[in-house]
Amino acid sequence: MTTATTAGTATAEVLREHAEDAFAAELAALAAQDDRPRPERWRLSPWAVATYLLGGALPDGTVITPKYIGPRRIVEVAVTTLATDRALLLLGVPGTAKTWVSEHLAAAISGDSTLLVQGTAGTPEEAVRYGWNYAQLLAHGPSRDALVPSPVMRAMADGKIARVEELTRIPADVQDSLITILSEKTLPVPELGGETQAVRGFNLIATANDRDRGVNELSSALRRRFNTVVLPLPATLDEEVDIVTRRVGQLGRSLDLPELPGGAEEIRRVVTVFRELRDGITADGRTKVKTPSSTLSTAEAISVVTNGLALAAHFGDGVLRAGDVTTGILGAVLRDPVADQVVWREYLEGVVREREGWKDFYRAARENVR
């Protein structure tokens, strides 16, 4: 039996390629023309890493697609941080591309975005430090062969970037196991009377949702080891539409969904609804609206439109229409089935109903309201 990660598996069979595989041609083109100084074991210079994330045209005409649309200075600070001895904490509300940016930074710097610890309430200390192969341990006692290194330990040994997702979801005592790693750049292995020392090129990127404050707050000792970069929500409607359009296009191609007529109009309407409900005011600034309990992030807008494309392609007439996206919007809005239902009804009747050119959207949305 084979899996998508088996060596030799055709890339076409992989549902979601790692960033370093999906954008291998762009990374290779950047490396070939990058004549700027590179920190030790970095695949690209800091300038080239920033160009990879923000996009641009190379002297030979190669177009680098933007992976992150936002303030350039944010990316420059993040990249510069990783070139120092400070770890990087990407902080922001859900859907601000923290994981996406983390993955692409690791891909551009180390050529490997897979050294990942996924933070949850049940993440054990072994996921950050190391574990043991208990068959080997029982048979031969503690040894290097019995030790199972964590992604962080492997990154230290290989001089690569490690990633820790949802750091504030991890129990506080497990979080604090990072302190020695980040301050001393060493990981003691007392069972073997030794340690693993980080080699040049090692650093760590953590992400955290700022709505999780109070879940497992970072200790002041650990927070001091990070340089914190806050990723904001898209500043304008056009910027968010651009982000959603690009990501939906990438996802649609990976899922073999056709490009459908009507996509641009419905993407703009989905993003408009999300922004107005998120901001508590209509785009023209004239009408205040209630905000639901849901996040209504850019990532959720991408999911709503992608699902709408699938509906239109497989069960519709081949045109993305309001009816293909309103069900997904309702699912994104209604986190609290009682309070959010009131918010959504008031928004439909007070804003959408009278909006010019939105009659089809209003009718489709009304059909889905219970």
C-alpha positions in Angstrom: 0.0 0.0 0.0 1.4 3.4 -1.0 0.7 6.8 0.5 1.1 10.4 -0.8 4.3 10.8 1.1 6.0 7.7 -0.3 9.1 8.5 -2.3 8.4 8.5 -5.9 4.7 9.2 -5.6 3.6 11.4 -8.5 3.0 15.0 -7.4 -0.3 15.0 -9.3 -1.6 12.5 -6.7 -0.8 14.7 -3.7 -3.8 16.6 -2.5 -1.8 19.4 -1.0 1.9 19.8 -1.8 4.3 21.3 0.6 5.3 24.8 -0.2 8.8 23.9 -1.2 7.3 21.4 -3.8 4.4 23.5 -5.0 6.7 26.5 -5.7 9.9 24.6 -6.5 10.4 26.4 -9.8 10.1 29.9 -8.3 12.5 28.9 -5.5 15.0 27.6 -8.0 14.7 30.7 -10.1 15.3 32.9 -7.1 18.3 30.9 -5.9 19.9 31.0 -9.4 19.7 34.8 -9.5 20.3 35.6 -5.9 23.7 37.0 -5.5 23.2 38.7 -2.1 24.7 37.4 1.2 23.0 34.4 2.7 23.0 33.5 6.4 24.7 30.1 6.9 22.5 27.2 5.7 19.9 29.5 4.2 18.8 28.5 0.7 18.1 32.2 -0.2 19.2 35.6 1.0 16.8 37.6 3.2 16.0 39.8 0.3 15.1 36.8 -1.9 13.0 35.3 0.9 11.0 38.5 1.1 10.6 38.6 -2.7 9.4 35.0 -2.6 6.7 35.9 -0.1 5.7 39.3 -1.6 6.1 38.5 -5.3 7.9 40.4 -8.0 9.7 40.0 -11.4 13.2 38.7 -11.6 15.8 40.1 -14.1 15.3 37.1 -16.4 11.6 37.8 -16.6 10.5 35.0 -14.1 7.4 36.1 -12.2 7.3 35.3 -8.5 3.7 35.1 -7.4 2.9 36.8 -4.1 2.2 34.4 -1.2 1.3 37.1 1.3 -0.5 40.3 0.4 0.1 42.9 3.1 2.5 45.4 4.4 6.0 44.8 3.1 7.6 45.9 6.4 5.9 43.0 8.2 7.6 40.5 6.0 10.9 42.2 6.2 10.8 42.2 10.0 9.8 38.6 10.1 12.7 37.5 7.8 15.2 39.7 9.6 14.2 38.2 12.9 14.9 34.7 11.6 18.4 35.8 10.6 19.2 36.7 14.2 19.2 34.5 17.4 15.6 35.5 18.2 12.7 33.2 17.5 9.6 34.6 15.6 6.1 34.6 16.9 3.4 35.3 14.3 0.3 36.7 16.2 -3.1 37.5 14.8 -6.8 36.7 14.7 -7.8 33.5 13.0 -7.5 33.6 9.2 -4.7 36.2 8.9 -2.4 33.7 7.1 -0.1 32.9 10.1 0.3 29.3 9.2 0.6 30.1 5.5 3.4 32.6 6.1 5.1 30.3 8.6 5.2 27.5 6.0 6.5 29.7 3.2 9.2 31.2 5.4 10.5 27.7 6.3 10.3 26.6 2.7 12.3 29.6 1.4 14.9 29.5 4.1 15.4 25.8 4.7 13.8 24.1 1.7 11.8 22.1 4.3 8.5 23.2 5.9 7.7 19.8 7.4 9.5 20.2 10.8 6.2 21.0 12.5 4.7 20.7 15.9 1.0 21.1 15.9 -0.1 22.6 19.2 -3.2 21.3 21.0 -4.4 20.9 24.6 -2.9 17.4 24.5 0.5 18.1 23.0 3.0 16.3 25.1 6.6 17.4 26.0 7.9 14.7 23.8 6.6 16.6 20.7 8.9 19.5 21.5 11.9 17.6 23.0 12.2 13.9 22.1 10.6 10.6 22.8 11.6 6.9 22.9 11.3 3.8 20.8 10.1 1.7 23.7 10.9 -1.6 22.0 14.6 -0.5 21.6 14.5 1.1 25.1 13.3 -2.1 26.8 15.7 -4.3 24.8 18.9 -2.2 25.0 18.2 0.6 27.5 18.6 4.3 26.7 20.7 4.9 23.6 20.8 7.2 20.6 19.1 4.4 18.5 16.2 4.3 20.9 15.8 8.1 21.0 13.0 9.5 18.7 13.9 13.2 18.0 11.1 15.8 17.8 10.8 18.1 14.8 12.5 20.8 16.9 15.4 18.6 17.8 15.9 17.6 14.1 15.8 21.3 13.1 18.5 22.0 15.7 20.7 19.2 14.4 20.3 20.1 10.7 20.3 23.9 11.0 16.8 24.4 9.7 13.6 26.2 10.7 11.2 24.5 13.1 7.6 25.5 13.3 5.2 25.4 16.2 1.5 26.0 15.4 -1.0 27.4 17.9 1.6 27.8 20.7 -0.9 29.1 23.2 -3.0 25.9 22.8 -0.1 23.9 24.2 0.0 23.4 28.0 2.1 25.9 29.9 4.7 23.3 31.2 5.2 22.0 27.6 5.6 25.6 26.3 8.3 26.2 28.8 10.4 23.3 27.5 11.2 25.7 24.7 12.9 28.2 27.0 16.3 26.4 27.2 16.1 25.6 23.4 15.6 29.2 22.5 17.9 30.8 25.1 20.8 28.3 25.2 20.3 26.8 21.8 20.8 23.4 23.3 18.5 20.5 24.2 19.7 18.4 27.2 19.3 14.6 27.0 19.9 13.7 30.6 19.1 10.0 30.1 22.2 9.8 27.8 24.3 12.3 29.7 24.5 14.5 26.7 22.8 17.2 24.6 21.9 18.3 21.1 23.3 21.7 20.3 21.7 23.8 17.6 23.9 24.5 14.5 23.8 27.7 12.5 20.7 28.1 10.5 18.4 26.8 13.2 15.5 29.0 14.4 11.9 28.6 15.3 8.6 30.1 14.1 5.6 29.9 16.3 2.0 31.0 15.6 -0.6 32.1 18.1 -4.2 33.2 17.8 -4.6 36.4 19.8 -8.2 35.4 20.6 -6.8 32.5 22.6 -5.5 34.8 25.3 -6.1 33.2 28.7 -6.1 29.7 27.3 -2.4 29.0 28.0 -0.9 32.4 28.3 2.8 32.5 27.4 5.1 33.0 30.4 7.1 36.3 30.4 10.3 34.2 30.2 9.2 32.5 27.0 7.7 35.6 25.4 11.1 37.4 25.8 12.7 34.7 23.6 10.4 35.7 20.7 10.2 38.8 18.5 6.4 39.2 17.9 5.0 40.2 14.6 1.3 40.9 14.4 -0.4 39.9 11.1 -3.3 42.3 10.4 -6.5 41.6 8.6 -6.5 42.9 5.0 -6.7 46.6 5.1 -9.1 47.2 2.2 -11.9 45.4 0.4 -9.8 45.2 -2.9 -6.9 43.7 -1.0 -9.0 41.0 0.6 -10.7 40.2 -2.7 -7.3 39.8 -4.3 -6.2 37.4 -1.6 -9.4 35.3 -1.8 -9.2 35.3 -5.6 -5.6 34.0 -5.7 -6.1 31.3 -3.1 -9.4 30.1 -4.6 -7.7 29.8 -7.9 -4.8 27.8 -6.4 -7.2 25.5 -4.5 -9.5 25.1 -7.5 -6.6 24.0 -9.7 -5.4 21.5 -7.0 -9.0 20.1 -6.8 -9.5 20.1 -10.6 -12.3 22.6 -10.4 -12.9 24.6 -13.6 -12.8 28.4 -13.7 -16.4 29.4 -13.7 -18.1 32.6 -15.0 -19.5 34.7 -12.2 -16.5 34.1 -9.9 -15.3 37.6 -9.6 -18.7 39.0 -8.7 -19.5 36.4 -6.1 -16.1 36.6 -4.5 -16.5 40.4 -4.1 -20.0 39.9 -2.5 -18.7 37.2 -0.1 -15.8 39.4 1.0 -18.1 42.4 1.3 -20.5 40.5 3.6 -17.7 39.2 5.7 -16.1 42.6 6.1 -19.3 44.4 7.0 -20.4 41.9 9.6 -16.8 41.8 11.0 -16.5 45.6 11.2 -20.0 46.3 12.4 -20.6 48.8 9.6 -21.4 48.8 5.9 -18.8 49.5 3.3 -20.1 53.0 2.7 -20.0 53.9 6.4 -23.7 54.8 6.6 -25.2 51.9 8.4 -24.1 50.2 11.6 -24.8 46.4 11.8 -24.5 43.9 14.6 -21.5 41.6 14.6 -21.9 37.8 15.0 -19.9 35.7 17.4 -18.0 34.1 14.5 -14.6 35.2 13.2 -15.5 35.6 9.5 -11.8 35.5 8.5 -10.3 35.7 5.1 -9.6 31.9 5.3 -13.3 31.2 5.9 -14.2 33.4 2.9 -11.8 31.3 0.8 -13.5 28.1 2.0 -17.0 29.5 1.2 -16.1 30.4 -2.3 -14.2 27.2 -3.0 -17.2 25.2 -1.8 -19.4 27.3 -4.0 -17.3 26.6 -7.0 -17.6 22.8 -6.3 -21.4 23.2 -6.0 -21.7 25.1 -9.3 -19.4 22.7 -11.1 -21.0 19.5 -10.0 -24.6 20.4 -9.2 -25.2 23.8 -10.9 -25.2 25.2 -14.4 -21.5 25.9 -14.6 -21.8 29.5 -13.5 -21.0 30.6 -9.9 -24.1 32.2 -8.6 -25.4 33.6 -5.3 -27.1 30.4 -4.3 -23.8 28.6 -4.4 -22.2 30.8 -1.8 -25.0 31.8 0.6 -25.2 28.4 2.3 -21.5 28.6 3.1 -21.9 32.1 4.3 -24.7 31.1 6.6 -22.6 28.2 8.0 -19.7 30.7 8.6 -21.9 33.2 10.4 -24.0 31.0 12.6 -21.6 29.9 15.4 -24.3 30.7 18.0 -27.5 29.3 16.4 -29.7 31.7 18.3 -27.9 35.1 18.7 -26.2 34.9 15.3 -29.5 34.0 13.5 -30.9 37.3 14.7 -27.7 39.2 13.5 -28.0 37.5 10.1 -31.7 38.2 9.7 -31.2 41.9 10.6 -28.3 42.2 8.1 -30.3 40.7 5.3 -33.4 42.8 5.9 -31.6 46.0 6.8 -28.7 46.0 4.3 -28.9 43.3 1.6 -32.6 43.7 0.8 -32.2 47.3 -0.4 -28.8 47.0 -2.0 -28.8 47.6 -5.7 -27.8 44.5 -7.8 -28.1 42.1 -4.8 -31.7 40.9 -5.3 -30.5 37.4 -6.3 -28.3 37.2 -3.3 -31.1 38.3 -1.0 -33.5 35.7 -2.4 -30.9 32.9 -2.2 -30.0 33.9 1.4 -33.6 34.1 2.5 -34.2 30.5 1.2 -31.5 29.3 3.6 -32.7 31.1 6.7 -34.6 28.9 9.0 
